[in-house]
């Protein structure tokens, strides 16, 4: 194959992947692999946990310790893995529906506890695997199979939600801005505490087709034109008018959950 990244970090016999043509999830999966490599992690000490959905196919392709769990419960399983073996680098992969709908309660409490998990949200604004239902991040007015006349709900901002719940690292980037996305995933892996990286993806098959967003290339160009870096927005606010802001929303140091748990154990031993 002559691609060291693929040979070292992927189950080659499981490739090619079966995501739809134009789906952005392969870009995110590649960014995670490159971030792990750049972080110098021992692959045998990495555990990747997912729930159910398009995004959750990724652990089947990635050559690490992997755990494919039930819908919405990836963070609950990952919390158990981390508490049982704090030495593992636990990375959670979840979709926007998986993470913020049925899994929303697990999200806010994992963030509140500040447990040392790195969570990557593959946000394609839709339930892609199960037929195109609208999700908690579907824009108001956009359509899904369960909102044929337009969604009337207000969408979550996943990054702000995690930050508000207590995440000590939270960042957002898109599959178009892949270098920044990889940088944020590296930072999240290196951060001690609960880390959230929202990776804004594209779904041409369901979300794009249902909402007449054009081709996969059109949707990628929309990401390019619709997102502005937080640092640019701070220096030149006029550049951010009518656009979404990406960047590091929070990056702070607070006591980490498994370390506090270990302190309790040591105190009881005494």
C-alpha positions in Angstrom: 0.0 0.0 0.0 3.0 2.3 0.7 1.1 4.5 3.0 2.7 4.3 6.5 -0.2 6.1 8.2 -2.8 3.7 6.8 -0.6 0.6 7.5 0.2 1.6 11.1 -3.2 2.9 12.3 -5.9 1.2 10.2 -7.2 -2.3 9.7 -6.3 -2.6 6.1 -8.4 -5.6 5.6 -11.5 -3.6 6.5 -10.8 -0.9 3.8 -12.1 0.7 1.7 -14.7 2.3 4.1 -18.4 2.3 3.2 -19.2 5.9 3.9 -21.1 7.6 1.1 -19.2 9.4 -1.6 -18.5 12.9 -0.5 -19.0 12.2 3.2 -16.6 14.2 5.4 -16.2 11.5 8.0 -13.2 10.0 6.4 -11.4 13.3 6.6 -12.1 13.4 10.4 -10.9 9.8 10.9 -7.7 10.6 9.0 -7.2 13.7 11.2 -7.6 11.6 14.3 -5.0 9.1 13.1 -2.5 11.9 12.2 -3.1 13.6 15.6 -2.4 10.3 17.4 0.8 9.8 15.4 1.9 13.4 16.1 1.2 13.0 19.8 3.5 10.0 19.9 1.0 7.8 21.6 1.6 4.0 22.0 -1.2 2.6 19.9 -1.6 -0.3 22.4 -2.4 2.3 25.1 -5.1 4.0 23.0 -8.8 3.0 23.3 -11.3 4.4 20.8 -14.9 4.2 21.9 -18.0 4.9 19.8 -21.7 4.7 20.0 -24.0 4.1 17.0 -24.2 6.0 13.7 -22.3 7.0 10.6 -19.4 8.3 12.7 -19.3 5.2 14.8 -18.1 3.1 11.9 -14.7 4.6 12.3 -13.4 2.3 15.2 -14.0 -0.6 12.9 -11.4 0.7 10.5 -8.9 2.0 13.1 -6.3 -0.4 14.4 -6.4 0.4 18.2 -8.2 -1.1 21.2 -11.8 -0.3 20.1 -15.2 -0.5 21.7 -18.4 -0.1 19.6 -21.1 0.5 22.2 -24.9 1.2 22.2 -26.5 4.3 20.9 -25.7 7.4 22.9 -23.7 5.5 25.5 -20.2 6.0 24.3 -19.2 8.4 27.0 -20.7 6.1 29.7 -18.7 3.1 28.5 -15.6 5.4 28.0 -15.9 6.6 31.6 -15.8 3.0 32.8 -12.8 2.3 30.7 -10.9 5.3 32.0 -11.7 4.7 35.6 -10.7 1.0 35.3 -7.4 1.9 33.6 -6.5 5.6 33.8 -3.3 5.0 31.9 -5.2 4.5 28.7 -5.7 7.4 26.3 -9.4 7.1 25.7 -10.8 8.8 22.6 -14.6 8.9 22.0 -16.1 9.2 18.6 -19.7 10.2 18.3 -22.2 11.8 15.9 -24.2 14.9 16.7 -27.4 12.9 17.3 -25.6 10.2 19.2 -23.8 12.7 21.4 -26.3 15.5 22.0 -29.7 13.7 21.8 -29.9 10.3 23.5 -26.3 10.8 24.8 -26.8 14.4 25.9 -27.0 13.6 29.6 -23.8 11.6 29.4 -22.1 14.5 27.7 -23.0 17.1 30.3 -21.9 14.9 33.2 -18.7 13.7 31.6 -17.9 17.4 31.0 -19.0 18.3 34.6 -16.8 15.6 36.1 -13.8 16.8 33.9 -12.8 13.2 33.3 -9.8 12.8 31.0 -11.5 11.8 27.8 -11.0 13.2 24.4 -14.4 13.4 22.5 -14.6 14.1 18.8 -18.1 15.0 17.5 -18.6 14.1 13.9 -21.3 16.8 13.3 -23.0 16.4 9.9 -26.3 18.0 11.2 -28.4 14.9 10.5 -29.0 11.3 11.4 -27.4 9.9 8.3 -27.3 6.2 9.1 -30.9 5.7 10.0 -32.5 7.7 7.2 -32.0 11.4 7.4 -34.0 12.4 10.5 -33.2 15.9 11.8 -30.9 16.0 14.8 -30.2 18.5 17.7 -27.8 20.4 15.4 -30.0 20.6 12.3 -30.4 24.3 11.5 -33.8 25.9 12.1 -35.8 25.8 8.9 -33.8 22.9 7.4 -35.5 19.7 6.4 -35.1 16.1 7.4 -37.2 13.0 6.9 -38.8 13.7 10.3 -39.1 17.4 9.4 -40.4 17.5 5.8 -41.7 21.0 6.2 -38.7 22.4 8.0 -37.2 22.0 11.5 -38.7 24.5 14.0 -36.2 23.6 16.8 -33.3 25.8 17.7 -30.0 23.8 17.2 -27.4 23.1 19.9 -23.9 24.6 19.5 -22.1 21.4 20.6 -18.9 23.2 21.5 -20.6 25.8 23.6 -22.7 23.2 25.2 -19.7 21.2 26.3 -17.9 24.3 27.5 -21.0 25.4 29.5 -21.2 22.0 31.1 -17.6 22.2 32.4 -15.3 20.9 29.6 -11.8 22.2 30.2 -11.0 22.1 26.5 -13.5 22.7 23.8 -12.7 23.6 20.1 -14.5 23.6 16.8 -13.2 23.3 13.2 -14.5 21.9 9.9 -13.5 19.2 7.5 -12.5 21.9 5.0 -10.2 23.5 7.6 -8.6 20.1 8.3 -5.2 21.4 9.4 -6.8 23.3 12.2 -9.0 20.4 13.0 -6.0 18.1 13.4 -4.3 20.8 15.6 -7.3 20.9 17.9 -7.4 17.1 18.2 -3.7 17.0 19.1 -4.3 19.7 21.7 -7.4 17.8 23.1 -5.3 14.6 23.4 -2.6 16.4 25.2 -5.0 18.1 27.6 -5.7 16.6 31.0 -9.4 16.8 31.6 -12.5 16.5 29.5 -11.9 17.6 25.9 -14.4 18.2 23.2 -13.6 18.8 19.5 -16.5 19.5 17.3 -15.7 18.5 13.7 -18.2 20.0 11.4 -18.7 17.5 8.6 -20.8 17.3 5.4 -23.5 14.8 4.4 -24.3 15.2 0.7 -26.5 12.1 0.6 -29.1 13.0 3.2 -28.6 16.5 4.6 -27.3 18.0 1.3 -29.9 16.4 -1.0 -32.8 17.1 1.3 -31.9 20.7 1.7 -30.6 21.4 -1.9 -27.1 22.1 -0.7 -25.6 20.9 -4.0 -22.7 18.5 -4.4 -20.1 17.5 -1.9 -17.8 20.1 -3.4 -20.5 22.8 -3.0 -20.9 21.8 0.6 -17.2 22.0 1.2 -17.0 25.4 -0.4 -19.9 26.5 1.9 -17.8 25.5 4.9 -14.9 27.5 3.5 -17.0 30.6 3.1 -19.2 30.3 6.2 -16.6 29.7 9.0 -14.1 32.3 10.3 -11.3 31.7 12.8 -11.9 33.1 16.3 -8.6 35.0 16.3 -9.6 36.8 13.0 -13.1 37.5 14.4 -11.6 39.1 17.5 -9.3 41.3 15.6 -11.7 42.1 12.7 -15.3 41.7 13.9 -16.6 42.7 10.6 -15.2 39.5 9.1 -17.4 37.4 11.4 -20.8 39.0 10.5 -23.2 36.3 9.4 -20.6 33.6 9.9 -19.9 30.8 12.3 -16.8 31.0 14.5 -14.3 28.2 14.9 -11.3 27.9 17.2 -10.5 27.1 20.8 -13.5 28.1 23.0 -12.0 27.1 26.3 -8.6 25.8 27.4 -8.1 25.7 31.2 -6.6 23.5 33.9 -8.9 22.1 36.6 -8.7 18.9 38.8 -9.1 15.8 36.8 -11.7 13.2 37.8 -9.6 9.9 37.9 -6.9 11.7 39.9 -9.4 12.9 42.4 -10.8 9.3 42.6 -7.4 7.9 43.2 -7.0 10.4 46.1 -10.1 9.1 47.7 -8.8 5.5 47.4 -5.5 6.5 49.0 -7.2 8.3 51.8 -9.4 5.3 52.5 -6.3 3.0 52.6 -4.8 5.2 55.3 
